[in-house]
Amino acid sequence: MNDVAHATYAMYFLYADDTFVCVSDSNSSTIFQTANIEINKLYDWFCANRLSLNAKKRNYIVLRSPYIKCALHDLNVVINEMPISRIRKNPKEDS
């Protein structure tokens, strides 16, 4: 795991067998584009190092100010062409 820093430019945190990736920007489309690029770089690194990702633990969350509205329903995070589930504070939330 010591060389995982060479796999991505995104901010990441490691704890035991968990990896947390953090991406930020003022534009929601840019955030999702960057997240997809960086997460897939990490996926490639995991594969090259014969590590696997737990499909049940693949989730993402969007943190934003409640005063800023942005359409998120068409934006997705995908690893190796598999969509990742978004965690919502309100199950009916689509933006």
N, C-alpha and C positions, 0 to 999 in steps of 0.2 A: 504494500500500500504506500510505501514511501515515495514512489515515483508517480503516483496518480496526479500530482500537480502538473506534470508534463502533458497530461491528456486534455486539459481544459483551461480556459481563461476565466471561467465562471468562479464565483466565490463558492466554496464548498466546505462542509464540516463533516468530520468523521467521528463516529462514536461506536466503539466495538465493531459490530458488523453492519452498521447503518451509515449511509451516505446521504447528506442533505445538500442540495444545490440551490443557491440563491441567485436570482437574476433580477435586476431592476432597471427601469427606464421610465420616462414620462409618457411613452407611447405604448399602448397595450399590444399592438401588432408587432412591434419591435421586441417586446418582452417575450412573446410566444415564439417568434422566429429565433431569437437568441437561445431561449431555453431548449428548443428542439435541436439546434445545432450542437450546443454544449452537452446536453444529456446523451445525444447519440455518440459524441466523441468519447464520453465516459463509458457508454455501452461497449464501444469497440475496444476500449482499454480493458474492460472487464473480460470480454471474450478472449482477447490476446493473452490474458493472464489466467485463463481457465477458471474464472469466477462467474457465478451466476447471480441473477437478480430474482428476488422473490416476487412473483407476479401478484401475490396478495398484498404486498406492502408498497406497490408502486402507486403513489398518489401525488397530487399536487394541490396547492392552495394558492389563491390569489389574495394578497393582502393589499388593501387600498383604503384611502380615506372614504368615509361614508358620504362625503360631500362631492366626491368626484364620480361621475357616472361614466361607464364605458361598456360597450357591447362586447360581451365575452362568449356569447352563444355560438359563434362561428369559429372560435379559436380553440385549438386543442394542442395538447402535448402528446407526442408519439415517440415510443422507443421501438426501433426496428419494425416500423409499420404497424405496431400495436398501440392503440390509444390507451392513455393513462386516465384513470378516474380523477375527477376534480372533487375535492372536499368543499362542501358549501356549508355556510353557517345556517342557511335556510334552504331546505330541499327544493323549494319553488323558485329560488333565485336563479335568474338567467342573465343577469347583467352585473 
